Amino acid sequence: MTDDAAYRAQLAYLFDRSAFYREKLGGAGFQAAEAAGGLADIARLPLTEKREIRATATSDNPIGTHLCVAPSEIVRIYSTSGTTGTPSYIPLTAGDLENWLTVSARSYAASGVVAGQRLVSAYNAGPFAAGATLGAFERIGLSHIPAGTGNPERLVRTIEELRPDAAALTPSYAAYLAERFDLAGSSVQRVLVAGEPGGGEPAFRAKLEEGWGARVTEAMGVGDIGVSLFGECEERDGMHLNAGGFVHAELIDPDSGGALELEDGATGELVLTHLRHQAAPLLRFRTRDHVRLRTGPCACGRTSPRLRCIGRTDDMLIVRGVNVFPSAVREVVGGFTPDVSGHILVRPAAAGVKQEPPLPVSVELARGRAGDAALADAIRERLRNVLVVQTQVDLVPWGTLERSEYKSTLVEH
């Protein structure tokens, strides 16, 4: 079945099973799947916001009215806290879970790990959807050692005793371990990072590779849509869309919501649509991930488009009309190693997205380094030249900024 045929079937399924989409699409003037057309017409349909779905959840139906199956058909339920702290639930049927594993296995196999190798993972089985990746490692044929989080000493001991070839964890946890332990001489030759932006930032990646003595590749998923939808091949020139046949990707202008062409170098917000989902399919879902696209040929032979995540649109700050992503600030600051640790924290002076300059940024010094006005001035000047933003750089001692076993906090209001 082609993607267009799968999409038309998914639309018919939504009109038949989803109270949420019958109302939403009907309100937009589409009373039946046939009226919505095919993939070429998808930009005519309204975008789906996560807050819309969350608003339909009740005590009787905590998942929401986009649920399309009976409770007996659900085999797994993940959750995500989002920015409000209120959980939203992600149900899966057996078929949905199988599709997730297929896509995730494609992404991790692209990184170069092969059957017979050992891999240690530091993802917990739940509540977050990243736990679904664990089954993909066995699908590839790896000897999987699930270590989880919460006990870094035990994880390092596992690496020392079982000598895995690869490790899978978030970029934040990988950096945390590299700071605390001597891992450069370990058996790990590949570090597979996912769960947050960072693994593709040149300075941050170089820091991880030095600390682990290993090659770093990144993958990316969107909890509501699927895990490890994108993954780097060994060329490391962006993450390939490995969810072909299961998910359709679009790019939109984050301000207007207008569709953008999928052309080389394009930047915008990633929008995703399920093509073969059963439990709670999503149509034109706004991921809030701001990405840069690559569509040229890749030396690995894969023909799917590639992307790099620039940052989260809902983490973005606007300083005198300039869009500033905290992850971009970290990337620029990372260029000042070995004087800095690479950890930063943006501390907006006011609530909300719009900020007045200078934007306060705490920059952590490297272990044993003493900061001075010249270094702070150099970082401030580089941020101004690269990101076109005026900042107030505060150098703080090593160990001041909090480390995380999951995702780093880059903004503190």
C-alpha positions as CSV (number, residue, x, y, z in Angstrom):
1,M,0.0,0.0,0.0
2,T,1.4,3.4,-0.9
3,D,1.5,6.2,1.7
4,D,-1.3,8.0,-0.1
5,A,-3.5,4.9,0.0
6,A,-2.6,4.4,3.7
7,Y,-3.4,8.0,4.5
8,R,-6.8,7.8,2.8
9,A,-7.6,4.6,4.8
10,Q,-6.4,6.3,8.0
11,L,-8.7,9.2,7.3
12,A,-11.7,6.9,6.8
13,Y,-10.7,5.2,10.1
14,L,-10.7,8.5,11.9
15,F,-14.2,9.5,10.6
16,D,-15.5,6.1,11.7
17,R,-13.8,5.8,15.1
18,S,-12.6,9.2,16.4
19,A,-15.1,11.5,18.0
20,F,-12.4,14.1,18.3
21,Y,-11.6,14.2,14.6
22,R,-15.2,13.9,13.4
23,E,-15.9,17.1,15.3
24,K,-12.6,18.8,14.4
25,L,-12.7,18.0,10.7
26,G,-16.5,18.6,10.4
27,G,-16.0,22.1,11.9
28,A,-13.3,22.8,9.3
29,G,-15.8,21.8,6.5
30,F,-14.9,18.2,5.9
31,Q,-17.8,15.9,6.6
32,A,-16.3,12.7,5.2
33,A,-12.9,11.2,4.4
34,E,-13.4,11.6,0.6
35,A,-13.8,15.4,1.0
36,A,-10.4,15.6,2.6
37,G,-8.6,14.1,-0.4
38,G,-5.1,12.5,-0.3
39,L,-1.7,13.4,0.9
40,A,-1.3,16.1,-1.8
41,D,-4.2,17.9,-0.1
42,I,-3.2,17.4,3.5
43,A,-2.2,21.1,4.1
44,R,-5.9,22.0,3.7
45,L,-6.7,20.2,6.9
46,P,-6.4,21.9,10.4
47,L,-3.4,21.3,12.5
48,T,-3.7,19.3,15.8
49,E,-2.4,20.9,19.0
50,K,-1.6,18.8,22.0
51,R,-3.6,21.1,24.3
52,E,-6.8,20.3,22.2
53,I,-6.3,16.6,22.9
54,R,-5.6,17.1,26.6
55,A,-8.7,19.3,26.9
56,T,-10.9,16.3,25.9
57,A,-9.6,14.0,28.7
58,T,-12.1,13.3,31.5
59,S,-12.2,11.1,34.6
60,D,-14.2,8.6,32.6
61,N,-11.9,8.8,29.6
62,P,-8.5,10.0,30.8
63,I,-6.9,9.4,27.3
64,G,-9.3,11.7,25.4
65,T,-11.9,11.6,22.7
66,H,-9.3,10.8,20.0
67,L,-9.2,7.2,21.4
68,C,-10.4,4.9,18.6
69,V,-10.3,1.4,20.2
70,A,-11.9,-0.5,23.0
71,P,-10.0,-0.8,26.3
72,S,-9.5,-4.5,25.6
73,E,-7.5,-3.8,22.5
74,I,-4.9,-1.7,24.3
75,V,-1.8,-3.6,25.2
76,R,0.4,-0.7,26.6
77,I,-0.1,2.9,27.8
78,Y,2.7,5.4,28.1
79,S,2.4,8.9,29.5
80,T,4.1,12.3,29.1
81,S,3.9,15.1,31.6
82,G,4.2,17.9,29.0
83,T,4.9,21.4,30.2
84,T,2.0,21.6,32.6
85,G,2.9,18.5,34.7
86,T,-0.5,17.0,33.9
87,P,0.0,13.5,32.4
88,S,-1.3,12.8,28.9
89,Y,-1.6,9.2,28.0
90,I,-0.4,7.4,24.8
91,P,-2.2,4.1,24.3
92,L,-1.0,1.4,21.9
93,T,-2.6,-1.7,20.3
94,A,-0.5,-4.7,19.6
95,G,-0.2,-3.5,16.0
96,D,0.8,-0.1,17.0
97,L,3.5,-1.4,19.2
98,E,4.8,-3.7,16.4
99,N,5.0,-0.7,14.1
100,W,6.9,1.3,16.7
101,L,9.4,-1.5,17.2
102,T,9.9,-1.8,13.4
103,V,10.6,1.9,13.0
104,S,12.9,2.1,16.1
105,A,14.9,-0.9,14.9
106,R,15.4,0.8,11.5
107,S,16.8,3.9,13.2
108,Y,19.2,2.2,15.6
109,A,20.4,-0.2,13.0
110,A,21.3,2.8,10.8
111,S,23.8,3.9,13.4
112,G,26.0,0.9,12.7
113,V,25.3,-1.5,15.5
114,V,25.0,-5.1,14.3
115,A,23.6,-8.4,15.4
116,G,25.7,-10.2,18.0
117,Q,27.1,-7.1,19.6
118,R,26.3,-6.1,23.2
119,L,24.4,-2.9,24.1
120,V,23.7,-1.4,27.5
121,S,20.7,0.9,27.7
122,A,19.8,3.6,30.3
123,Y,16.2,4.1,29.4
124,N,13.6,3.0,31.9
125,A,10.6,0.9,30.7
126,G,8.2,3.7,31.6
127,P,6.3,5.9,32.1
128,F,7.8,7.7,29.1
129,A,7.5,6.3,25.6
130,A,11.3,5.9,25.3
131,G,10.9,2.6,27.0
132,A,9.4,1.2,23.8
133,T,12.8,1.4,22.2
134,L,14.1,-1.4,24.4
135,G,12.4,-4.1,22.3
136,A,14.0,-2.7,19.2
137,F,17.5,-3.7,20.3
138,E,16.6,-7.4,20.4
139,R,14.8,-6.9,17.1
140,I,18.2,-5.9,15.6
141,G,19.8,-9.0,17.2
142,L,21.8,-7.2,19.8
143,S,22.6,-8.7,23.2
144,H,20.7,-6.1,25.3
145,I,21.7,-5.2,28.8
146,P,18.9,-2.9,30.2
147,A,20.5,-1.0,33.1
148,G,18.0,1.9,33.4
149,T,18.6,5.1,35.4
150,G,19.0,5.9,39.0
151,N,22.3,4.1,39.8
152,P,25.2,5.4,37.7
153,E,27.8,3.5,39.7
154,R,26.0,0.2,38.9
155,L,25.8,1.2,35.2
156,V,29.5,1.9,35.0
157,R,30.3,-1.4,36.8
158,T,28.1,-3.2,34.3
159,I,30.1,-1.6,31.5
160,E,33.4,-2.7,33.1
161,E,32.3,-6.3,33.8
162,L,30.1,-7.1,30.7
163,R,32.1,-5.0,28.2
164,P,29.3,-3.9,25.9
165,D,30.1,-2.5,22.4
166,A,27.5,0.3,22.6
167,A,25.5,2.3,25.0
168,A,22.1,4.0,24.5
169,L,21.0,6.9,26.7
170,T,20.0,10.6,26.7
171,P,22.7,13.2,25.8
172,S,22.4,14.7,29.2
173,Y,23.0,11.4,31.0
174,A,25.9,10.5,28.6
175,A,27.5,13.9,29.5
176,Y,26.9,13.4,33.2
177,L,28.5,9.9,33.2
178,A,31.5,11.2,31.2
179,E,32.1,13.9,33.8
180,R,31.9,11.6,36.8
181,F,33.7,8.5,35.5
182,D,36.7,7.6,33.3
183,L,34.9,6.0,30.3
184,A,37.3,6.9,27.5
185,G,39.0,3.5,27.8
186,S,35.9,1.4,28.2
187,S,34.7,-1.2,25.7
188,V,32.0,1.1,24.4
189,Q,32.7,2.1,20.8
190,R,29.3,3.6,19.9
191,V,27.1,5.9,22.0
192,L,23.5,6.2,20.7
193,V,21.8,9.2,22.2
194,A,18.1,10.3,22.0
195,G,15.4,11.9,24.0
196,E,16.4,15.6,23.6
197,P,18.4,17.9,21.3
198,G,22.1,18.0,21.8
199,G,23.6,14.8,20.2
200,G,24.0,16.6,16.9
201,E,25.5,19.8,18.2
202,P,29.2,19.8,17.1
203,A,30.7,21.0,20.4
204,F,28.5,18.9,22.6
205,R,29.0,15.8,20.4
206,A,32.8,16.4,20.5
207,K,32.6,16.5,24.3
208,L,30.7,13.2,24.5
209,E,33.1,11.5,22.1
210,E,36.1,12.7,24.0
211,G,34.6,11.6,27.4
212,W,33.5,8.2,26.1
213,G,36.2,7.5,23.6
214,A,33.4,6.5,21.3
215,R,31.5,7.5,18.1
216,V,28.2,9.3,18.9
217,T,25.0,9.1,16.8
218,E,21.6,10.5,17.6
219,A,18.0,9.4,17.1
220,M,14.8,11.3,17.7
221,G,11.1,10.4,18.4
222,V,7.9,12.2,19.3
223,G,6.2,10.5,22.2
224,D,2.6,11.0,20.9
225,I,3.6,9.7,17.4
226,G,6.3,7.1,17.9
227,V,9.8,6.4,19.2
228,S,13.0,6.8,17.2
229,L,11.2,8.0,14.1
230,F,14.5,9.6,13.0
231,G,18.0,8.2,13.3
232,E,21.5,9.0,12.0
233,C,23.4,6.7,9.7
234,E,27.1,6.3,9.9
235,E,27.6,9.4,7.7
236,R,26.2,11.5,10.5
237,D,24.8,14.1,8.2
238,G,21.4,14.5,9.9
239,M,18.8,12.0,11.1
240,H,17.0,10.0,8.4
241,L,13.2,9.7,8.5
242,N,13.1,5.9,9.2
243,A,9.3,5.9,9.7
244,G,8.4,5.8,6.0
245,G,5.1,4.0,5.4
246,F,4.0,4.6,9.0
247,V,4.3,8.4,9.5
248,H,4.0,11.4,7.1
249,A,6.2,14.4,7.8
250,E,5.5,18.1,7.0
251,L,7.3,21.3,7.7
252,I,5.3,24.5,8.7
253,D,6.1,28.1,9.6
254,P,5.7,28.0,13.4
255,D,4.1,31.5,13.4
256,S,1.6,31.3,10.6
257,G,1.1,27.5,10.4
258,G,1.5,27.7,6.7
259,A,3.1,24.7,4.9
260,L,6.7,24.9,3.8
261,E,8.4,23.1,1.0
262,L,10.5,20.0,2.0
263,E,13.6,21.3,0.3
264,D,17.3,21.2,1.3
265,G,18.2,23.7,4.0
266,A,14.6,24.5,4.9
267,T,13.8,25.2,8.5
268,G,10.5,25.1,10.4
269,E,8.3,23.2,12.8
270,L,7.9,19.5,12.3
271,V,4.4,18.3,11.8
272,L,3.6,14.5,11.7
273,T,0.6,12.4,10.7
274,H,0.0,8.7,11.5
275,L,-0.6,6.5,8.4
276,R,-1.2,3.1,10.0
277,H,-2.1,3.7,13.6
278,Q,-5.0,2.2,15.6
279,A,-5.3,3.2,19.2
280,A,-5.2,7.0,19.0
281,P,-4.1,8.2,15.6
282,L,-3.0,11.9,15.2
283,L,-3.5,14.0,12.1
284,R,-1.2,17.0,11.4
285,F,0.2,16.9,14.9
286,R,2.3,19.9,15.9
287,T,5.5,18.5,17.5
288,R,6.9,21.9,18.5
289,D,10.3,20.7,17.3
290,H,12.1,23.3,15.2
291,V,14.2,21.5,12.6
292,R,16.6,22.0,9.7
293,L,16.0,19.7,6.7
294,R,18.5,17.9,4.4
295,T,17.1,16.4,1.2
296,G,20.3,15.8,-0.9
297,P,21.7,12.4,-1.5
298,C,23.4,10.6,1.4
299,A,26.5,8.4,0.9
300,C,24.8,5.6,2.9
301,G,22.4,5.1,0.0
302,R,19.2,5.9,2.0
303,T,16.9,8.2,0.1
304,S,14.7,9.5,3.0
305,P,15.0,13.2,4.0
306,R,17.2,14.0,7.0
307,L,16.9,16.6,9.7
308,R,18.6,18.1,12.7
309,C,16.6,19.4,15.6
310,I,17.5,23.0,16.4
311,G,15.3,23.2,19.5
312,R,11.8,23.2,20.9
313,T,9.5,25.9,19.5
314,D,7.8,26.1,22.9
315,D,11.1,26.6,24.6
316,M,12.0,29.5,22.2
317,L,12.4,33.0,23.5
318,I,12.0,36.2,21.4
319,V,14.5,38.9,22.2
320,R,13.7,42.2,20.3
321,G,12.2,40.2,17.5
322,V,15.0,37.6,17.3
323,N,14.1,33.9,17.9
324,V,16.5,32.4,20.4
325,F,16.7,28.6,21.1
326,P,18.4,27.7,24.4
327,S,20.0,24.6,22.7
328,A,21.5,27.1,20.2
329,V,23.0,29.1,23.1
330,R,24.5,25.9,24.5
331,E,26.0,25.0,21.1
332,V,27.7,28.4,20.8
333,V,28.9,28.3,24.4
334,G,30.3,24.8,23.8
335,G,32.8,26.3,21.4
336,F,34.6,27.7,24.4
337,T,35.8,24.3,25.8
338,P,38.0,23.5,27.6
339,D,37.4,26.7,29.6
340,V,33.7,25.8,30.1
341,S,31.9,22.6,31.0
342,G,29.2,23.0,28.2
343,H,26.4,23.3,30.7
344,I,24.3,26.5,30.5
345,L,21.1,27.8,31.9
346,V,19.1,30.7,30.4
347,R,17.4,32.7,33.1
348,P,14.8,35.0,31.6
349,A,14.1,38.1,33.6
350,A,10.4,38.2,32.8
351,A,7.7,35.6,32.4
352,G,6.6,34.7,28.9
353,V,8.2,34.3,25.5
354,K,9.2,37.9,24.8
355,Q,12.2,39.2,26.6
356,E,14.1,42.4,26.7
357,P,17.9,42.4,26.2
358,P,20.3,41.5,27.7
359,L,19.2,37.9,28.1
360,P,20.7,36.4,31.3
361,V,22.7,33.3,30.7
362,S,24.6,31.3,33.3
363,V,27.7,29.5,31.9
364,E,29.4,26.8,33.9
365,L,33.2,26.8,34.0
366,A,35.1,23.6,33.4
367,R,36.5,21.7,36.4
368,G,39.5,23.6,37.9
369,R,39.0,26.7,35.6
370,A,38.7,30.2,37.0
371,G,36.6,32.6,35.0
372,D,37.4,36.2,34.3
373,A,35.8,39.2,32.6
374,A,37.6,38.5,29.3
375,L,36.1,35.0,29.0
376,A,32.6,36.3,29.8
377,D,33.0,39.1,27.2
378,A,34.2,36.7,24.6
379,I,31.2,34.4,25.1
380,R,28.8,37.4,25.0
381,E,30.4,38.6,21.8
382,R,30.2,35.2,20.1
383,L,26.5,34.9,21.1
384,R,25.9,38.3,19.6
385,N,27.6,37.5,16.4
386,V,26.1,34.0,15.9
387,L,22.6,34.4,17.3
388,V,22.2,38.2,17.0
389,V,21.2,38.5,20.6
390,Q,22.5,40.6,23.5
391,T,23.2,38.5,26.6
392,Q,24.4,39.0,30.2
393,V,26.9,36.1,30.7
394,D,27.4,35.0,34.3
395,L,30.2,32.5,34.8
396,V,29.5,30.0,37.6
397,P,31.8,27.4,39.2
398,W,32.0,23.8,37.9
399,G,29.2,21.7,39.4
400,T,26.8,24.6,40.0
401,L,24.3,23.7,37.3
402,E,22.2,20.6,37.9
403,R,22.9,17.4,35.9
404,S,20.2,15.1,34.8
405,E,19.8,11.3,34.1
406,Y,17.0,12.1,31.6
407,K,16.7,15.6,30.0
408,S,18.6,18.8,30.8
409,T,16.7,21.9,31.8
410,L,18.0,24.8,29.7
411,V,15.6,27.5,30.7
412,E,14.7,28.6,34.3
413,H,12.0,31.3,34.5
